[in-house]
Amino acid sequence: MNSTQGTRRPSWGKRAALGLLVTLGLLGAAGAGGYAWLRATSEPRTAGTLQAPGLGGPVQITRDAWGVPHIRAQRDEDAVFALGFVHWQDRAWQMDFQRRVAQGRLAEVLGEAALPQDKFLRTWGFQRAALSALPALEDRSRRLIRAYTAGVNAAQAQGKVAPEFRILGYTPEPWQDVDSLSWSKLMAFDLGGNYDEEVLNARVAQRLGEGGLDQVTAPYPAGAPTILSEDELPARTGRTAAAPTAPVLPESTLAELRAHLAAARALGLQAVPGKGSNNWVVSGRRTVSGKPLLADDPHLALTAPMLWYLADIQGGALKSIGASIPGLPAIVIGRNDRVAWGVTNVNPDVQDLYLEPEGAPLRSRTETIQVKGQPAVTLTVRESAHGPVISGAGAEDLGPRVALKWTALQPRDTTMDAFVGLNYAQNWSDFTRALSRYVAPSQSFVYADVDGNTGYYAPGRVPIRAGWDGSLPVPGDGTREWQGFIPFAQLPHVYNPADGLVVTANNQVVPQTYPFNLGNPRNWAEPYRAERITQLLSAKPRLSVADFQAAQLDTQSLVWRDFRTLLLATAPGSDDARRALADLRAWDGQMTVDSRPALLFEAWLMGLQEMARDELGNDTVMNSLSVLRQLQGGGELCAVQGRGDCAALLTRSLDAALADLRTRLGDDMIRWTYGRLHQVASNHRAFGKVGALAWLFNHAAPTPGGTNTVNVARPEHGTFRQTHGASYRQIVDLSEPDRSLYIGSLGQAGSPLAPHAADQMNRWIAGEYLPMSTRPADWGKTRLLTLKP
């Protein structure tokens, strides 16, 4: 986040850094005693007995050798109370920051540098949507949320203070029930729409015509793998594709929309090429054990602390283990004693931008944003019948008023019922009944149970559009309205598929014979990961847990396979280019940290992905498939300012990539290895860019994987850092569930001073796992905390 202009006051980051330096100086003067005091006042109590008002009975919390809590209670409410308790103990700052993001209240504690983010968040109305969802939930969900809230507040009453609260000098407010719904709205934004694509597409259509859409973002290839095959769909006539209609948007309106995108990027919420997730399930017919195996690795922003919190929760009927999200009262990905599930993003088109005509009725509300060290700021938010006007305050003076319609902002979102229900599911019927409550963001759920059944479902509200495909902004005059939602029973799903295999990697869900439009042809991730996973799972007649591990960690680049011939035909423009081409000619396509060709390829591809920038006049990064299509077809985007061709571009871009690497790594090409630049960047959400604090809160190390490898580790454009990746991995063995495996990207603790702050990171990089077991014998050295009413 950057400070706004026009003020001489120091930024919140500088003030926080100064405060920390003073604190560290005092601690240094005080010696080891000061450090011990800071740890003692921040680290939670994890052994002994504590009184916890709000409990109905005693609860045991056994933390294993990696800090994972194994909760044992007689009542489900008490088990969830304890989950809230340990979430706050280990992740208090993360939970408070997440709810402040949803509320648009960052400037209160971070200062005016966070104002653009608060304005974006208040305009979209994430907190208002969360408030409308709470009354719509089932009684069981509300009961468990109340128990969770009580547990959080009981932990807060213990008086331990996360370092971030000391640095910023504020005390967090008590947790409220609605806070458990707030973050889910931000996750829906991160995973559930194409608003950013509509903004880009509008510019592409204006600069290059409607035909330019397929040039800048290539459509999903014909014949590439879909999640469900033709024979797994009902026998129906295929739909007719609707052609997009180019809108007319003034440059000033596009600038306002891009400001919202910039605010979202500052919060780590953005679409990036190659961002995605994998999950798959195979039936017992294809496994060594004769029972299903299920794998999942959601690829999200890598942060410190990590998003996920591993937990094992057992109450009366509730018996779940897996990955939770601090703030949410359930296991989000994992298993119970009978059923396992995994999720990846479907990414159907559930957002539309409407150009409201002159005279369209608008409602207004006033938002007051408190700013640390500054006067409060007043923001006027306008809403049309479609949703909030997001083209900026005073948009009517800029041209068309652009409003957003989005399933996640509509009232009575019951998604929390779905996640709670999954924790209780005992069979496919229970599983699908829970998913029928799912709204957003639509996810690809894979399923397996101990009886040997497998399945797939893509739940959520997906709009039905008649005569248009949603890829561009549309008039708000009533001619382009949603015609309801795809009925739950007709959403893509399969139970016990004939081939015993379901693979999802954000690729196209269904073939063209599916009767509804889930998204335009450019909506899906490139097919490389889905293709490679299917190759690996089809290579053996019987698969084991070890085979699943190898698949999750695979770094073979199918992108290189497709680019190889084109790139190696490049006419070298220098001796360094000849050496680079020789290295690439001998390369096996493995994206490993000690590989020089891996670095050369990603650096070259990074430059080629910028080929549309001169035509569009912005910082567009094309995906690898779109670049490939241009090179294969001698596309017009290869030209620079209308001059040159793809051959010239290849020569020039290779030289530019080598010059860039020379600047970063020196002249000795022998020392140019991938891991020197490609390093995981698990950075703190608030202090990650504050120089005096980043060293304490951020975590970095060389990592394998690259653009569209199964082990996704796409280098960030311009920095080569890995900012997104497999934030969590799990492999569930339904023949003996306690032999299952899981791992997070960093560690259980939020405090950088805690022993479990990053003790999973090296295992995660090396491809190792923790036992996903409910058996005490698998927990290693433990600590026991007992909570009593």
C-alpha positions in Angstrom: 0.0 0.0 0.0 1.4 3.4 -0.9 0.9 6.6 1.0 -1.4 9.2 -0.6 0.1 12.4 -1.9 -0.2 15.8 -0.4 0.9 15.2 3.2 4.2 15.4 5.0 3.1 13.0 7.7 5.0 9.7 7.9 3.2 6.7 6.6 1.7 4.1 8.9 4.5 1.8 7.9 7.2 4.2 8.9 5.4 5.0 12.2 5.0 1.3 12.9 8.6 0.6 12.1 9.8 3.4 14.3 7.7 2.0 17.1 9.2 -1.4 16.7 12.7 -0.2 16.5 12.2 1.7 19.8 10.7 -1.5 21.3 13.6 -3.6 20.1 16.0 -1.1 21.4 14.5 -1.2 24.8 14.4 -5.0 24.7 18.0 -5.1 23.6 18.9 -2.9 26.6 16.9 -5.2 28.9 18.5 -8.3 27.4 17.0 -11.7 27.4 14.5 -10.7 30.0 12.8 -8.3 27.6 12.6 -10.9 24.9 11.2 -13.4 27.3 8.6 -10.9 28.4 7.5 -10.2 24.8 7.1 -13.9 24.2 5.3 -14.5 27.5 2.8 -11.8 26.8 2.1 -12.9 23.2 2.3 -16.7 23.2 -0.9 -18.5 24.2 -1.2 -21.0 27.1 -1.2 -24.5 25.7 -1.0 -26.7 28.8 -2.7 -26.9 32.1 -6.3 -26.0 32.9 -8.3 -22.9 32.2 -11.7 -21.7 33.1 -13.7 -20.8 30.0 -17.1 -19.2 30.5 -19.7 -20.4 27.9 -18.7 -24.0 27.8 -21.2 -26.7 28.6 -18.7 -29.3 29.6 -14.9 -29.9 29.7 -12.8 -29.9 26.6 -9.4 -31.3 26.0 -7.1 -29.6 23.5 -4.0 -31.7 22.7 -1.5 -29.9 20.5 0.8 -32.2 18.6 4.4 -31.8 17.6 3.5 -29.3 14.9 1.1 -27.3 17.0 -2.0 -28.8 15.4 -4.9 -29.0 18.0 -6.8 -32.2 18.5 -10.0 -31.2 20.2 -12.1 -33.7 22.2 -15.5 -32.7 23.7 -18.8 -34.4 24.5 -20.9 -31.7 22.8 -20.5 -30.3 19.2 -21.0 -26.8 20.5 -18.1 -27.2 23.0 -15.8 -28.6 20.3 -16.5 -25.6 18.1 -16.1 -23.3 21.1 -12.6 -24.8 21.4 -11.9 -24.3 17.7 -12.7 -20.6 18.2 -10.5 -20.5 21.3 -7.4 -22.0 19.5 -8.0 -19.9 16.4 -7.8 -16.7 18.4 -4.9 -18.0 20.5 -2.8 -18.7 17.4 -4.1 -16.3 14.8 -5.6 -13.3 16.6 -4.1 -10.7 14.3 -5.0 -12.6 11.2 -8.7 -12.8 12.3 -8.9 -9.2 13.2 -7.2 -8.1 10.0 -9.5 -10.3 7.9 -12.7 -8.8 9.5 -11.2 -5.3 9.1 -10.7 -6.0 5.4 -14.3 -7.2 5.0 -15.6 -4.2 7.0 -13.4 -1.7 5.1 -11.8 -0.5 8.4 -8.1 -0.8 7.7 -7.4 3.0 7.8 -8.4 3.0 11.4 -5.3 1.2 12.4 -3.0 1.6 9.3 -3.6 5.2 8.5 -4.5 7.0 5.3 -2.3 4.8 3.1 -5.1 2.2 3.4 -7.9 4.6 2.3 -8.1 3.3 -1.3 -8.6 -0.2 0.0 -11.3 0.9 2.5 -13.1 2.9 -0.2 -13.1 -0.2 -2.5 -14.3 -2.4 0.3 -17.1 -0.1 1.5 -18.3 0.6 -2.1 -18.6 -3.1 -2.9 -20.4 -3.7 0.5 -18.8 -7.0 1.7 -19.8 -6.4 5.3 -23.4 -5.5 4.4 -23.7 -8.8 2.4 -22.4 -10.7 5.4 -24.9 -9.1 7.7 -27.8 -10.1 5.4 -26.5 -13.7 5.3 -26.6 -14.4 9.1 -30.4 -14.6 9.6 -30.8 -16.9 6.6 -28.7 -19.7 8.1 -30.1 -22.9 9.5 -30.5 -23.2 13.3 -27.5 -25.7 13.6 -25.2 -23.2 11.8 -26.2 -20.3 14.0 -25.9 -22.4 17.1 -22.3 -23.4 16.2 -21.4 -19.8 15.2 -22.6 -18.6 18.6 -20.4 -21.3 20.3 -17.5 -20.3 18.1 -17.9 -16.6 18.9 -18.0 -17.4 22.7 -14.7 -19.4 22.3 -13.0 -16.6 20.5 -14.0 -14.1 23.1 -13.0 -16.5 25.9 -9.5 -16.7 24.4 -9.3 -12.9 24.0 -10.1 -12.6 27.7 -6.9 -14.5 28.5 -5.1 -11.2 27.8 -2.4 -12.4 25.4 -1.5 -9.8 22.8 -0.3 -10.5 19.3 2.8 -8.5 18.3 0.9 -6.6 15.6 -1.5 -5.1 18.1 1.4 -3.8 20.2 3.2 -2.4 17.1 0.1 -0.6 15.9 -1.1 0.3 19.4 -4.7 -0.8 19.4 -6.9 -3.4 21.2 -9.1 -5.6 19.0 -12.9 -5.6 19.6 -14.8 -8.6 20.8 -15.7 -11.1 18.1 -19.3 -11.1 16.8 -21.3 -13.8 15.0 -21.3 -11.8 11.7 -17.5 -11.8 11.7 -17.5 -15.5 10.9 -19.3 -14.7 7.6 -17.3 -11.6 6.6 -14.1 -13.3 5.3 -16.1 -15.7 3.2 -17.2 -12.7 1.1 -13.6 -11.7 0.4 -12.9 -15.3 -0.5 -15.8 -15.2 -2.9 -14.3 -12.1 -4.5 -10.9 -13.7 -4.8 -12.3 -16.9 -6.4 -15.7 -16.1 -7.8 -16.0 -13.7 -10.7 -14.8 -12.1 -13.9 -15.2 -8.4 -13.2 -11.5 -7.9 -13.9 -11.8 -9.7 -17.2 -14.8 -7.5 -18.2 -12.7 -4.4 -17.5 -9.8 -5.8 -19.6 -12.2 -7.1 -22.4 -13.8 -3.7 -22.7 -10.4 -2.1 -23.4 -9.4 -4.9 -25.8 -12.7 -4.5 -27.7 -12.2 -0.8 -28.0 -8.6 -1.0 -29.1 -8.6 -4.2 -31.2 -12.3 -4.9 -32.0 -14.2 -7.9 -30.7 -11.9 -10.3 -32.6 -9.1 -9.1 -30.3 -10.7 -10.8 -27.3 -9.5 -14.2 -28.5 -6.1 -12.8 -29.3 -5.4 -11.4 -25.9 -7.1 -14.3 -24.0 -7.2 -17.4 -26.1 -10.4 -19.5 -25.8 -10.2 -22.9 -24.2 -8.8 -25.3 -26.8 -11.2 -27.7 -28.6 -10.4 -31.3 -27.5 -8.7 -30.2 -24.2 -9.7 -32.1 -21.1 -13.0 -31.2 -19.4 -13.8 -32.2 -15.8 -16.9 -34.1 -16.9 -16.9 -36.0 -20.2 -19.6 -36.3 -22.8 -21.0 -39.6 -21.3 -21.2 -38.1 -17.8 -23.8 -35.5 -19.0 -27.5 -35.9 -19.6 -28.3 -36.5 -23.2 -29.3 -33.0 -24.4 -28.8 -30.7 -27.3 -25.8 -28.4 -26.9 -26.3 -24.7 -26.3 -25.8 -22.0 -28.9 -22.9 -19.8 -28.0 -23.8 -16.1 -27.6 -21.6 -13.5 -29.2 -20.3 -10.7 -27.0 -21.3 -7.1 -27.8 -18.6 -4.5 -27.4 -19.6 -1.6 -25.0 -18.5 2.0 -25.3 -16.7 3.0 -22.1 -14.9 6.3 -21.8 -11.3 6.1 -20.8 -12.1 7.9 -17.5 -14.6 5.2 -16.5 -12.1 2.5 -17.3 -9.6 4.4 -15.1 -12.1 4.3 -12.2 -12.7 0.6 -12.6 -8.9 -0.1 -12.7 -8.6 1.8 -9.5 -10.8 -0.8 -7.8 -8.6 -3.5 -9.3 -5.5 -1.8 -7.9 -7.1 -1.7 -4.5 -7.9 -5.4 -4.7 -4.4 -6.2 -5.8 -3.0 -4.3 -2.7 -5.1 -6.7 -0.6 -3.7 -9.8 -2.5 -7.0 -10.4 -4.2 -6.3 -10.6 -7.9 -6.5 -12.9 -10.9 -3.0 -14.0 -12.1 -2.2 -16.3 -15.0 -1.6 -19.8 -13.8 -3.3 -19.2 -10.5 -5.5 -22.2 -9.7 -6.0 -25.4 -7.7 -5.9 -29.1 -8.2 -8.0 -31.9 -6.8 -8.8 -35.4 -7.9 -10.3 -38.6 -6.7 -9.9 -42.2 -8.0 -12.1 -45.2 -7.1 -10.9 -48.3 -5.5 -10.7 -50.0 -8.9 -7.7 -47.9 -9.6 -5.9 -48.1 -6.2 -3.6 -50.6 -4.5 -5.8 -50.7 -1.4 -9.1 -51.2 -3.2 -10.6 -48.1 -1.7 -10.7 -44.5 -3.0 -7.9 -42.0 -2.7 -8.6 -38.3 -2.8 -6.2 -35.4 -3.2 -6.5 -31.6 -3.0 -4.1 -28.6 -3.1 -5.8 -25.2 -3.3 -3.5 -22.6 -4.9 -4.0 -19.2 -3.2 -2.0 -16.3 -2.1 0.9 -17.3 0.2 0.9 -15.1 3.2 2.3 -14.9 6.7 0.6 -16.3 8.7 -0.7 -18.9 6.2 -4.4 -18.8 5.4 -5.2 -22.3 6.6 -5.1 -23.7 10.2 -4.9 -27.4 10.6 -7.3 -28.9 13.2 -8.9 -32.1 14.4 -12.4 -31.5 16.0 -14.4 -34.2 17.7 -17.6 -33.6 19.6 -20.8 -35.6 19.9 -21.6 -36.1 16.2 -19.0 -33.7 14.8 -15.7 -35.6 13.9 -13.7 -33.7 11.3 -10.0 -33.2 10.6 -8.3 -31.0 7.9 -7.9 -27.4 7.0 -9.9 -24.7 8.7 -9.8 -20.9 8.1 -9.4 -18.8 11.3 -12.7 -17.0 11.7 -14.8 -19.9 10.3 -16.4 -22.5 12.6 -15.8 -25.6 10.5 -13.3 -27.7 8.6 -13.3 -26.3 5.1 -11.3 -29.0 3.4 -10.7 -32.5 4.9 -12.6 -35.5 6.1 -14.7 -36.9 8.9 -15.0 -40.5 10.0 -16.8 -41.6 6.8 -16.5 -38.9 4.1 -13.6 -36.9 2.5 -13.8 -33.9 0.3 -11.6 -31.5 -1.6 -12.3 -28.2 -3.4 -11.0 -26.2 -6.3 -12.4 -23.1 -7.9 -15.0 -23.6 -10.7 -14.8 -19.9 -11.7 -18.2 -19.7 -13.5 -19.2 -16.2 -14.6 -21.2 -14.9 -11.7 -20.5 -11.2 -12.1 -21.7 -8.7 -14.6 -21.0 -5.0 -15.1 -24.0 -2.9 -16.1 -23.8 0.5 -17.9 -26.7 2.3 -16.2 -28.6 4.7 -18.5 -29.2 8.3 -17.7 -32.1 8.6 -15.4 -31.8 5.1 -13.9 -32.9 5.3 -10.2 -30.0 5.2 -7.8 -30.0 4.8 -4.0 -27.3 6.5 -2.0 -25.7 5.8 1.4 -23.0 7.5 3.3 -20.0 5.7 4.7 -17.8 7.3 7.3 -14.2 6.0 7.3 -12.1 6.6 10.4 -8.5 7.3 9.6 -5.7 6.9 12.1 -4.1 10.3 12.8 -6.4 12.1 10.3 -9.9 13.4 10.2 -12.6 10.9 9.2 -13.4 10.6 5.5 -16.9 10.6 4.1 -17.7 8.3 1.1 -21.0 8.4 -0.8 -21.9 5.0 -2.3 -24.6 4.7 -5.0 -26.5 1.6 -5.9 -28.7 0.7 -8.8 -31.2 -2.1 -9.1 -28.2 -4.3 -10.2 -25.9 -3.5 -7.3 -23.2 -0.9 -6.2 -21.9 1.6 -8.7 -18.2 0.8 -8.7 -17.0 3.3 -11.3 -16.3 5.8 -8.6 -18.0 8.6 -6.7 -19.4 11.1 -9.2 -19.4 8.5 -12.0 -22.2 10.2 -13.8 -19.7 13.0 -14.6 -17.3 10.5 -16.1 -19.6 8.8 -18.5 -21.7 5.7 -18.0 -22.3 4.7 -14.4 -21.1 1.1 -14.1 -22.9 -1.1 -11.5 -21.9 -4.6 -10.4 -24.3 -7.5 -10.1 -22.8 -10.5 -8.3 -24.3 -13.5 -6.7 -22.2 -13.1 -3.5 -23.6 -9.6 -2.8 -27.2 -10.8 -3.0 -29.0 -11.3 0.3 -29.5 -14.6 2.2 -26.3 -16.3 1.3 -26.4 -19.8 2.9 -22.9 -21.0 2.0 -22.0 -21.4 5.6 -24.7 -24.0 6.0 -23.0 -26.0 3.3 -19.6 -26.1 4.9 -21.1 -26.9 8.3 -23.1 -29.7 6.6 -20.1 -31.2 5.0 -18.5 -31.8 8.4 -21.5 -33.9 9.3 -22.0 -35.7 6.0 -22.1 -39.5 6.2 -22.8 -40.4 2.6 -23.4 -38.9 -0.9 -27.0 -38.0 0.0 -25.9 -35.9 3.0 -23.0 -34.4 1.0 -25.2 -33.2 -1.9 -27.9 -32.0 0.6 -25.3 -29.8 2.2 -24.1 -28.5 -1.1 -27.6 -27.5 -2.1 -27.2 -24.6 0.4 -24.0 -23.4 -1.4 -24.1 -20.0 -3.0 -20.6 -18.6 -3.7 -17.8 -18.9 -4.7 -18.7 -21.9 -6.8 -16.2 -24.7 -6.2 -15.4 -28.1 -7.7 -16.0 -30.6 -4.9 -14.6 -34.1 -5.2 -16.0 -36.7 -2.9 -15.0 -40.2 -1.5 -16.4 -42.3 1.3 -15.2 -45.4 3.2 -17.8 -47.5 1.4 -15.9 -47.0 -1.8 -18.1 -44.3 -3.5 -16.7 -41.3 -5.4 -18.2 -38.3 -6.9 -18.0 -34.7 -8.1 -20.3 -31.7 -7.7 -20.0 -28.0 -8.8 -22.6 -26.2 -6.5 -23.4 -22.5 -6.3 -25.6 -19.9 -7.9 -24.8 -19.6 -11.6 -26.8 -17.1 -13.6 -28.7 -18.0 -16.7 -28.1 -15.5 -19.5 -30.2 -15.5 -22.7 -28.5 -14.3 -25.8 -25.3 -13.0 -24.2 -22.2 -14.5 -22.6 -21.2 -12.1 -19.9 -17.7 -11.4 -21.2 -18.3 -7.7 -21.6 -20.2 -4.9 -19.8 -23.8 -4.7 -20.9 -26.5 -2.0 -20.9 -28.5 -1.7 -17.7 -31.7 -0.9 -19.7 -33.4 -4.3 -18.9 -32.4 -6.1 -22.1 -29.6 -8.1 -20.5 -31.0 -9.5 -17.2 -30.4 -12.8 -15.5 -33.1 -15.4 -16.1 -32.7 -17.0 -12.7 -30.0 -19.6 -11.8 -29.1 -23.1 -13.0 -31.2 -25.5 -10.9 -29.0 -27.4 -8.3 -30.0 -30.8 -9.8 -28.8 -29.7 -13.2 -25.4 -28.3 -12.1 -22.4 -30.4 -13.2 -22.1 -33.5 -11.1 -21.3 -37.2 -11.3 -21.5 -40.1 -8.8 -19.4 -43.2 -9.2 -18.1 -42.3 -12.7 -17.6 -45.3 -15.0 -13.9 -44.6 -15.5 -13.3 -44.2 -11.7 -11.5 -40.9 -12.1 -12.3 -37.2 -11.6 -9.6 -34.6 -12.2 -10.2 -30.8 -11.7 -7.6 -28.1 -12.3 -9.8 -25.0 -12.9 -10.1 -26.3 -16.5 -13.4 -26.2 -18.5 -16.0 -28.1 -16.5 -18.3 -29.5 -19.2 -18.2 -30.1 -23.0 -20.4 -28.0 -25.3 -23.4 -30.4 -25.0 -24.1 -29.1 -21.5 -27.3 -27.1 -21.8 -26.3 -24.1 -19.8 -23.5 -21.5 -20.2 -21.2 -21.6 -17.2 -18.8 -19.0 -18.7 -17.5 -17.7 -21.9 -14.8 -19.8 -23.7 -12.0 -17.6 -22.2 -13.2 -18.2 -18.6 -11.1 -21.3 -17.8 -7.6 -22.0 -16.8 -5.3 -23.4 -19.4 -5.5 -27.2 -19.7 -1.9 -28.0 -18.9 -2.4 -29.0 -15.3 -5.4 -31.1 -16.0 -3.7 -32.9 -18.8 -0.6 -33.6 -16.8 -2.5 -34.9 -13.7 -4.5 -37.2 -16.0 -1.3 -38.5 -17.6 0.2 -39.3 -14.2 -2.9 -41.0 -12.8 -3.3 -43.1 -16.0 0.3 -44.3 -16.0 -0.2 -47.1 -13.6 -3.0 -49.7 -13.3 -3.1 -49.3 -9.5 -2.3 -46.1 -7.6 -0.9 -45.6 -4.1 -0.6 -42.6 -1.7 3.0 -42.3 -2.8 1.8 -41.9 -6.4 -0.5 -39.1 -5.3 2.3 -37.4 -3.5 4.5 -37.5 -6.7 1.6 -36.1 -8.7 1.1 -33.1 -6.3 4.8 -32.3 -6.4 5.2 -32.8 -10.2 7.3 -30.0 -11.9 7.2 -31.1 -15.5 6.4 -28.2 -17.7 3.9 -29.0 -20.5 4.0 -25.3 -21.4 7.7 -25.8 -22.4 6.7 -28.9 -24.4 4.3 -26.8 -26.5 6.7 -23.8 -26.8 9.9 -25.8 -27.4 10.0 -26.0 -31.2 9.0 -22.4 -31.6 11.5 -21.0 -29.2 14.4 -23.2 -30.3 13.9 -22.0 -33.9 14.7 -18.4 -32.7 17.6 -16.6 -34.5 20.0 -15.7 -31.8 20.9 -12.0 -31.5 24.1 -12.5 -29.4 26.5 -15.1 -28.1 24.7 -15.2 -24.8 21.5 -16.0 -26.7 23.3 -18.9 -28.5 24.4 -20.3 -25.2 20.9 -19.9 -23.8 19.3 -21.7 -26.7 21.9 -24.6 -26.3 20.9 -24.9 -22.6 17.2 -25.0 -23.5 17.8 -27.5 -26.3 19.1 -30.0 -23.7 16.5 -29.2 -21.1 14.0 -31.9 -19.9 11.4 -29.4 -18.9 11.7 -29.9 -15.1 11.2 -26.7 -13.1 13.7 -27.4 -10.3 15.6 -24.8 -8.2 19.0 -25.7 -9.5 18.0 -25.5 -13.2 19.4 -22.8 -15.4 17.1 -23.6 -18.4 14.0 -23.3 -16.1 15.0 -19.7 -15.3 15.8 -18.9 -18.9 12.4 -20.2 -20.1 10.4 -18.4 -17.4 12.3 -15.1 -18.0 11.7 -15.4 -21.8 8.1 -16.3 -21.3 7.6 -13.3 -19.0 8.8 -11.0 -21.7 6.6 -12.6 -24.4 3.5 -12.2 -22.1 3.8 -8.4 -22.5 3.3 -8.5 -26.3 -0.2 -6.8 -26.1 1.0 -3.8 -24.0 1.7 -1.5 -26.9 -1.6 -2.2 -28.5 -3.6 -1.8 -25.3 -1.6 0.9 -23.6 -1.6 -0.8 -20.3 0.3 -3.4 -18.2 -1.6 -6.5 -19.5 0.0 -9.9 -18.9 -1.2 -12.5 -21.3 -1.4 -16.2 -20.3 1.0 -18.7 -21.9 -1.7 -20.2 -24.2 -2.5 -16.8 -25.7 1.2 -16.2 -26.3 1.5 -19.6 -27.9 -1.4 -19.0 -30.3 0.2 -15.7 -31.4 3.5 -17.3 -32.1 2.0 -20.3 -33.9 -0.2 -18.1 -36.1 2.1 -15.1 -36.7 -0.3 -13.0 -34.8 -0.6 -9.3 -35.1 0.3 -8.8 -31.4 3.9 -9.8 -32.2 4.4 -6.5 -33.9 5.7 -3.5 -31.9 4.0 -0.3 -32.9 2.8 -2.0 -36.1 6.3 -3.1 -37.1 8.1 -6.5 -37.0 6.8 -10.0 -36.8 6.9 -13.0 -34.4 10.4 -14.1 -35.5 11.8 -10.6 -34.7 9.9 -10.6 -31.4 11.5 -13.9 -30.4 15.0 -12.7 -31.1 14.4 -9.3 -29.3 12.6 -10.8 -26.3 15.3 -13.4 -25.7 18.0 -10.7 -25.7 15.9 -8.6 -23.3 15.3 -11.5 -21.0 19.1 -12.2 -20.8 19.8 -8.6 -20.2 17.4 -8.5 -17.3 18.9 -11.7 -15.8 22.3 -10.2 -16.1 21.2 -7.2 -14.2 19.8 -9.3 -11.5 22.4 -12.1 -11.2 25.6 -10.8 -12.8 27.5 -11.8 -15.9 28.3 -15.4 -15.0 25.6 -17.4 -16.6 26.8 -20.6 -14.9 25.4 -19.2 -11.6 22.0 -18.4 -13.1 19.8 -21.0 -11.4 16.1 -20.8 -11.0 16.1 -20.9 -7.2 18.2 -17.8 -7.0 15.3 -15.7 -8.2 12.3 -18.0 -7.8 11.6 -18.0 -4.0 8.4 -18.3 -2.1 7.3 -15.0 -0.7 5.0 -15.7 2.3 4.7 -12.1 3.3 2.8 -10.4 6.1 -0.4 -8.7 4.9 0.3 -5.4 6.7 4.1 -5.3 7.3 5.3 -7.3 4.3 6.6 -4.2 2.6 7.7 -2.2 5.6 11.5 -2.5 5.6 12.1 -2.4 9.3 9.5 -5.0 10.0 9.5 -7.3 6.9 12.5 -9.3 8.1 10.6 -10.4 11.2 7.3 -11.3 9.6 8.1 -12.5 6.1 9.4 -15.9 5.0 11.3 -16.8 1.8 13.1 -19.8 0.4 13.9 -21.2 -3.1 11.0 -23.3 -4.5 10.5 -25.6 -7.5 7.6 -25.4 -9.9 6.5 -22.9 -12.5 3.9 -21.6 -14.8 1.1 -24.2 -15.1 3.1 -27.1 -13.6 1.0 -29.3 -11.3 3.0 -28.0 -8.4 2.0 -24.5 -9.4 4.6 -21.9 -8.6 4.2 -19.2 -11.3 6.9 -16.6 -11.0 5.4 -13.2 -10.3 5.7 -11.0 -13.3 8.7 -8.7 -12.8 10.0 -10.2 -9.6 10.2 -14.0 -10.2 8.9 -14.5 -6.6 6.3 -17.2 -5.9 3.4 -15.3 -4.4 0.8 -18.0 -5.1 0.9 -21.7 -4.8 -0.3 -24.9 -3.0 -1.4 -23.2 0.2 -2.4 -26.6 1.6 -2.0 -30.2 0.5 -4.0 -33.2 1.5 -4.1 -36.9 0.4 -6.9 -38.9 2.0 -6.8 -42.7 2.0 -10.3 -44.1 2.5 -9.0 -47.6 3.2 -7.5 -46.3 6.5 -8.3 -42.6 7.0 -5.8 -42.2 9.8 -3.0 -42.9 7.2 -4.0 -39.8 5.4 -1.6 -36.8 5.0 -1.7 -33.1 5.0 0.6 -30.0 5.2 0.3 -26.2 5.2 2.6 -23.8 3.5 4.0 -22.2 6.7 2.9 -23.0 10.2 0.2 -23.0 12.8 1.2 -19.9 14.8 0.6 -16.3 13.7 3.3 -14.7 15.9 6.8 -14.7 14.3 8.2 -15.3 17.8 6.3 -18.6 18.2 8.0 -22.0 17.5 5.3 -23.1 15.1 5.4 -19.9 13.0 7.0 -21.5 10.0 8.0 -25.1 11.0 5.9 -26.6 8.1 7.5 -24.5 5.4 10.7 -26.6 4.7 8.6 -29.8 4.7 6.1 -28.2 2.3 8.9 -27.1 -0.1 10.6 -30.6 0.1 7.3 -32.4 -0.6 6.8 -33.8 2.9 3.6 -34.2 4.8 2.2 -34.4 8.3 0.0 -37.3 9.5 -3.6 -36.4 9.1 -4.5 -38.7 12.0 -6.9 -38.7 14.9 -4.7 -41.3 16.7 -2.5 -39.9 19.6 0.2 -42.4 18.6 0.8 -40.3 15.4 1.0 -36.9 17.1 4.6 -36.9 18.5 5.4 -34.8 21.5 2.2 -33.2 22.8 0.9 -30.5 25.1 -2.5 -30.8 26.8 -4.8 -27.9 27.6 -8.1 -28.6 29.4 -10.9 -26.0 29.3 -13.6 -26.2 32.0 -16.8 -24.3 32.3 
